[in-house]
Amino acid sequence: MLKLPVIVAPMFLVSNPEMVIESGKAGVVGTFPLLNARPVSVCAEWLQQVKDGLGDTPWGVNFICHKKANQRYGDDLELIREYEPPIVITSLGHPGEVVEVVHAYGGKVYSDVANVRHAKKAAQTGVDGLILVCAGAGGHGGLLNPFAFISAVKTFYDGTIILSGAMSTGADVAAARAMGADYAYLGTRFLAAEESGAFEDYKQMVIDSTVEDIIYTDAISGVPANFLTPSLVRQGLDPENLKGTTGKLDFSGEDEIKAWRDAWSAGQGVTNITERETVAQIVEKLTEEYEAAIARLSEDRSGIVH
C-alpha cells in the first residue's frame, strides 16, 4: 500500500534498482529507465533484483518507444514481456505495441506527454494514465502551466493523471491532488538521495543550487530540457550563448550518454533540496509536509468570507 500518491520519476543515468526498492519499501512507487542498465543482460539482472526485492509492491520501468531513439527497442520490449513490471512508463513515440504487451499480463502503461496534442494521441492508444510533463520539470520539461494542462486533458480523458514539474515538497503533492491529479511525479527531489546513482559532485550541486541555476535549452541533445547551469559552465559552455543542436536523439547511443553524463539535469524545484538524505528520509519528510498541507486545507480560515 502506498504511503503517498508519489511516483519517483525514472531519471536517465541516475535511477537504479536500489532507489526503486527503497522507494517501494518507503511507500512510494520507484521506477528506472531500462536504458540505464547496459547491456541487455545487466538490464535483466536489474529487473530480477527489483522483483525479488519488492514482491507485490508496485514499481515501474521507463521504455523509449521511438525505435530510432532506442536501438534496443526489441530487446527491451522482450524484457518487459518476460519480467512483467507492474507499471511501464512510455516516452517518445507511439505506445500501442507496449500497451498490448503490458495489458496481456495485467500491467499498466503510463505515457508521458508535454502538450495536449500528444496527450490526445497517447489517450487513443489505450494507455492507463497520462504523465503531464509541465513547465519546470527536470529533463525534457514541457512549457505548459499545470492548471491549464490538467484542465485541458480532463476534457477528453478520464484515466489516471500523473502530474510532473517543479514539485519537491509534500505540499506540492497535496496541491497536485487538489488540482485533479491522481499522482505527483517527483524526480529532482530524489537526485541527491544516498541511493541515487548520480555522481557525488552532481548531488552536491543539486543541494547548492536554486531555481535561478536552472536553464532550459535544446543545446545539449536537440530537445529542450532543464539543466543545472553550473554543470554547463564546468564543461566550458557559456549559458548566455548556447546554440541549439540538430543532433538526433538516441538514448541508446554513446553520444547521448556522454551529453547527459556531463550536463546535469534538474527541475525548478531544486531550491528545496538542502541536504543529503536517504530515500526513506525523503519520503518521511514528504509525508509530514503532505499531511500538514491537507490539515491546513481542512481548517476554517477566519480570513475567508463565507
N, C-alpha and C positions, 0 to 999 in steps of 0.2 A: 504494500500500500504506500502511495506517495505521501510524503510529509508536506510537500509544497508543489503547486502546479508549475513546475520548472523543468525545462529540458536544457541540459548543458550542451550547447551547440558543438558540433564536430568542427574542430579547428585544424586547418591544414598544417601538418608538420608539428603539431602541439599535442593533440589528444592521443591517448594511449590506453591500453587495457586497464592499467592501474587507476587512471582517472575514472573510467567507466564503471569499474567495480566499486570504487569508493563512493561514487555518486549514487549508485543504486543502493548501497548499504546505508547511505545518509538520508535517503528518502526522496531523491530526485532522479530524473532519467538521464543517464550518461550515454554518450554517443562518441563514435570516432569515424573519420573518413577511411574507407577501405584503402585508399591510395597512400595512407600514412604508413602502411605495412608493406615493405618491399623485400624480396619478391613475393609472388603469389603464395609460395609455401609458408612464408612468415605470416602472411595475412590469415591463412588457415589456422595457424597456431594461435594468433590473437583471438580469432573468433571462438576457438575451443576454450581458450583461457577465460574469456568473459562468460561463456555459457556455464562453465564449471564453477565460476566464482559467484554467479548471481542466481542460478537456478531459474525459478519462475518470476523473479523480479524483472520488470521491463527495462529494456536497453535498446540501443539502435546503432545503425551504421549509416554513413553517407555514401551515396552512389552517384557518380557523374554519368549522366545519361547520354551526353554528346559523344559519339564514337570517335570523332577527331580529337576531342579534348581528353579522351580516356582510351588509350591504346589497349588497356586491359579490360575493356567493356565485357567481352565474352567470358573471360576468366572470372571477373568479379560477379557477374550475374550467376554463374555456376556456384560460386561460393555462397551466395545468398540462398540459392536453391538447396544447397547441402546443409548449411548451418542454421538456416531459418531464424535470422534475427527478428525479434518481435516487431521492431519498427525499422523501416528503411526510409531515409530522407533523400529525396532525389534533387539534383541540381543540374542545370543546363540541359536542354534537350527535352525530347518527348518521353514521359514516364510510362507510356502504355504497356510496354513489354515487361517492365518491372512490376507494375500493378498486377499483371496476370500471374507472374511467378509468386509474388508475395501473398496474394489473396488465395492462391492454391493451398498454402499451408496455414492460413488463418492469421497472417500478419497484417500490419497496417503500413500504408505508404503516405508520407507527408511530403509535399512538394514545395520547395522554397521558390518564391516569386518576388519580384521587385516592382512590378507595376500591374495595373488592372488587366491589361491585355493578356499578359502571361498567366495571371490568375484564372481568367476565363478559359484559356486553352488547357491549363492543368486540370481545372474542375471537370472539363468534358471527358477526361481520361478515366474518371472514376477514382481518383485519389481520395483517401480518407480524411486528409487535412491539408490546409494550406499554411505555409510559413510566410507571413507577410514581412519581408525584409524592408524596414523603413530607414529614413534618414538617420545617420549616426551609428549604424551598425558596423561592427568590425568586419574586416574582409570586404567582400563585394556588397557594400551597403547600398541601399536604394536612395531615392530622393523624396519620397512621399511622406507626408505627415501621418502618424499612426491613426489619429482621429479620422482623417479623410479616407485612409486606405481601408480601415475596418468597415466604415460605413458603406463604402462603395462595394466591397466584396460581399457584404451581407445582403445586398440587393439581389444577388443571383446564386449565392452559395450558402447551404445550411450545414455543412460539415464542420469538422474541428478547425478552429482558428488558433494558430500559434503566432504570437507577436514577437518580432525581433527588432532591436535597435535602441542602443544607448541606455539600456536598463542595467542597473548594477546594485540595487537595494531591494529589500523586501517591500518597501513602499511602492517601488516601481512595479513589482509583481502584482500588488493589490490594485494599482491603477490600471494595469493591463486587463485584469479581470473585470474591473468596473467598466472598462471600455467595450467589453464584449468578447475578449479573447478567452480561450479555454486554458492556454498555457503561455507562459513567458519563456522566451528563448534567450538564454544568457551564455555568452562566450567569454567576453573580456573579463568579467568578474572572476573567472577561474584561471586566467592566464598565469597569475603569479602563485597559484597553489603549489604546495610542496610536491604534489604528484604530477604536476604539469610537465610535459616534455619540452617546454620552452627552455632556451639557453638561460643560464643564470643571469647574464647581463641583460637579457630581454626581460626577465622577471623584475629585475631592479629598475629598469627603465619604465616599466608599467607603473610601479609603485611611485616613482619620482615624477611621473607625468600628470598633466591635467588636460582638460578638454582643449586648451589652447595649443597643445602639442600635437593635435590630430590634423592631418591633411588628407583631403580627398582628391585622388589623382589617378589617371589611367596610364601614367608613365612607367609603371612597374611591369605590368603584364598585358596592357592593351585594353583592360576593362577597369572602369573606375572603382576604386576601393579606398578604404580608410587606413592610413599608416601613421606610425609614430614619427614625427618629423626628425627627432634626434637620431633615429636609426638611419634615415636617409643622409643626414649630414655626415655621419661617421663613415658612410660609403663614398663620400666626396661629392654628393649631389647637392645642388643648390635648390632648396624648396621654392624659391621665388622664380626659378627659371626652368621648371620641369617641362619637358616636351613629351607629348604623347607618343606611344609606340604603335606600330602597325603589326607587331608580332602576334602570332596566333596562339590562343590559349591551349596549352597541352599539359594538364596536371600530372600526366604520367611521364613527362619528359624531364630531362635533367636541367634544361634551361629554366623551366618553371620552378623547379625545386630550388635552384640557386637564387632566383629572384626573391622568393618568399622567405628563404632562409636568411638572406642578408637584409632585406627590407621588412621590418617587423610591423605587423598589423595590430590594431586595437581600435575599439569603438569609442564614441564620445563619452561613454560612462566611466572612463578610466579615472576620472578625478576621485571617485570614491574608494579606490584601491590604494591603501596606505601601508600595508604590512603583509608579511608572508604568513600564510595560514594553510592548514590542511583543508581538503575538500569538506570534511566533516565540520570543521570550524566555520567555514564559509556558509554552509547550509544552515547551521545552527543560528548564525547571526542573521541570515536572510529570514529565517522563520520568526525570530524575535521581532524583526522590523516589520514583517508582514502582519503578524498578529497585532502589533501596536497600531499599524495603519488601519486595519479593519476595525479596531476598537475606536479609533478616532472618528471613523466614518459613521459609527453607530451612536456616537454621542449626540445629545441635544445641544446644538450650539446656540448660546444665548444671543449671539450677534446676528443670527439668521432670522429674517422676518418670515413668520409662518402665515 
